[in-house]
Amino acid sequence: MSTPSGSGALPSGGAAPEGGTRTWSWGEAAIAVGLFALGVFTLVETTTITVPGSANVLGPRAFPYAVGVLLIGASLALAVSLARGQHGFAEEGEDVDAGARTDWVTVAKLVASFAALVLLIEPLGWPIAATLLFAGTAWALGARILRAAAVGAVLNVAVHVLFVQFLGLFLPAGPLEGVPFFG
């Protein structure tokens, strides 16, 4: 792929070509600092997790500690990369029409679908309310509503059975409360 001269495109290594210069980007440095701060916050807050006496070897703090260490490691790797002069460059563009206006009807349909889930999850239960969310969202994005409702029903019944029967977590069943596998 060829690029016009002066476009700022880089070879695959990410460093500026010989003779080329790249100015410092505060945005990239802010990402490194933000990742570091998030990692430190995660490690500090992980110490406040209560470990029950029945916890196994790893316990509930293992995963948050791992995430915190990985965040700090990623931030340090990014900082070292930036210090060596390896900077990211903005994309030339995307396949998006920058002049297109927001489709507020689609946004309203999506908001209405989510609001319906929030309002209907207790009286109708997870399988029915989440199916309405799935079907409404798919319809808003151009799918056929009956097919989306059928796919959503199968998916959300499976999610409900998985959570309630196999993971032991509570999801409201609504009018399906007495049906086997929903209770």
C-alpha positions in Angstrom: 0.0 0.0 0.0 1.5 3.3 -1.0 0.9 6.5 0.9 1.2 10.1 -0.4 4.4 11.8 0.6 4.1 13.8 3.8 1.2 11.7 5.0 3.0 10.7 8.2 2.6 7.0 7.6 5.2 4.8 9.2 6.8 1.5 8.3 5.5 -1.4 10.3 8.0 -0.9 13.1 6.2 2.2 14.4 9.3 4.3 14.7 9.8 7.5 12.6 11.7 6.8 9.4 15.3 7.9 9.2 15.5 11.7 8.9 11.9 12.0 9.9 10.8 13.6 13.2 7.8 13.0 15.3 6.7 15.4 18.0 5.9 14.4 21.5 2.3 13.5 22.0 0.8 14.3 25.4 -2.1 12.1 24.6 0.1 9.0 24.4 1.8 10.0 27.7 -1.6 10.5 29.3 -2.6 7.0 28.3 0.5 5.6 29.9 0.0 7.6 33.1 -3.7 6.7 33.2 -2.9 2.9 32.8 -0.4 3.2 35.6 -2.8 5.0 37.9 -5.6 2.5 37.2 -3.2 -0.4 37.9 -2.1 1.2 41.3 -5.8 1.9 42.1 -6.7 -1.7 41.3 -3.9 -3.1 43.5 -4.8 -0.8 46.4 -8.5 -1.5 46.2 -7.8 -5.3 46.0 -6.4 -5.2 49.5 -9.9 -4.2 50.8 -11.5 -7.4 49.4 -12.6 -9.6 52.3 -11.3 -13.1 52.0 -13.6 -15.7 53.6 -12.0 -18.4 55.7 -13.3 -21.0 53.2 -11.4 -19.5 50.3 -9.1 -21.8 48.4 -5.5 -21.2 47.6 -6.0 -18.4 45.2 -9.0 -16.7 46.8 -10.9 -13.7 45.5 -7.9 -11.3 45.4 -5.9 -13.3 42.8 -7.6 -12.1 39.7 -7.7 -8.4 40.7 -4.0 -8.5 41.6 -3.2 -10.0 38.3 -5.2 -7.3 36.4 -3.4 -4.6 38.5 0.0 -6.0 37.7 -0.8 -6.3 34.0 -2.1 -2.7 33.9 1.1 -1.4 35.5 3.2 -3.6 33.2 1.4 -2.3 30.1 1.8 1.3 31.2 5.6 0.8 31.8 6.0 -0.9 28.4 4.1 2.0 26.8 6.2 4.6 28.6 9.5 2.8 27.5 8.2 2.6 24.0 7.4 6.3 24.0 10.7 7.2 25.5 12.5 5.4 22.7 10.6 7.5 20.1 8.1 4.9 19.0 4.8 6.8 18.6 1.5 5.9 17.2 0.1 7.8 14.3 -3.4 8.7 13.5 -5.3 6.6 11.0 -5.7 8.1 7.5 -9.4 7.7 7.8 -12.2 5.2 8.2 -15.0 4.0 6.0 -17.3 6.4 7.8 -19.2 9.2 6.3 -18.1 12.2 8.5 -20.9 14.3 7.1 -23.6 11.8 8.1 -26.1 13.0 10.7 -27.2 11.0 13.7 -30.2 8.8 13.2 -32.2 9.8 16.2 -35.0 7.3 15.4 -32.5 4.4 15.8 -31.1 5.9 19.0 -34.6 6.3 20.4 -35.4 2.6 19.6 -32.2 1.5 21.3 -32.9 3.6 24.4 -36.5 2.4 24.5 -35.3 -1.3 24.3 -32.9 -0.8 27.2 -35.5 1.1 29.2 -38.0 -1.7 28.6 -35.5 -4.2 30.0 -35.0 -2.0 33.1 -38.7 -1.6 33.7 -39.8 -5.2 32.8 -37.1 -7.4 34.3 -38.9 -7.8 37.6 -42.5 -8.4 36.4 -41.7 -10.4 33.3 -38.4 -12.0 34.4 -35.1 -12.3 32.6 -36.0 -14.6 29.7 -38.9 -12.5 28.5 -37.4 -9.0 29.3 -34.0 -9.8 27.8 -35.7 -11.3 24.7 -37.5 -8.0 24.3 -34.2 -6.2 24.6 -32.6 -8.4 22.0 -35.4 -8.2 19.6 -35.8 -4.4 20.0 -32.1 -3.8 19.6 -31.9 -6.0 16.5 -35.0 -4.4 15.0 -33.5 -0.9 15.6 -30.4 -2.0 13.7 -32.4 -3.4 10.8 -33.1 -7.0 11.5 -36.4 -8.8 11.1 -38.1 -8.6 14.4 -39.7 -12.1 14.5 -36.4 -13.8 13.7 -34.6 -11.6 16.2 -37.2 -12.4 18.9 -36.8 -16.2 18.2 -33.0 -16.0 18.4 -33.2 -13.8 21.5 -35.6 -16.2 23.2 -33.4 -19.2 22.7 -30.3 -17.3 23.8 -31.9 -15.8 26.9 -33.5 -19.0 28.0 -30.1 -20.7 27.7 -28.5 -17.9 29.7 -31.2 -18.1 32.4 -30.8 -21.9 32.7 -27.0 -21.6 32.8 -27.0 -18.9 35.5 -29.7 -20.4 37.7 -29.1 -24.1 37.4 -25.4 -24.4 36.8 -23.9 -21.3 38.4 -26.4 -21.0 41.2 -27.0 -17.3 40.6 -30.4 -15.6 40.8 -32.2 -14.2 37.7 -35.8 -13.4 38.1 -38.0 -15.8 36.1 -41.2 -13.7 36.3 -44.3 -15.8 35.2 -42.0 -18.7 34.3 -41.2 -19.2 38.0 -42.9 -22.6 38.3 -41.5 -24.1 35.1 -38.7 -26.6 35.5 -35.2 -25.2 35.0 -36.4 -21.6 35.6 -37.1 -21.8 39.4 
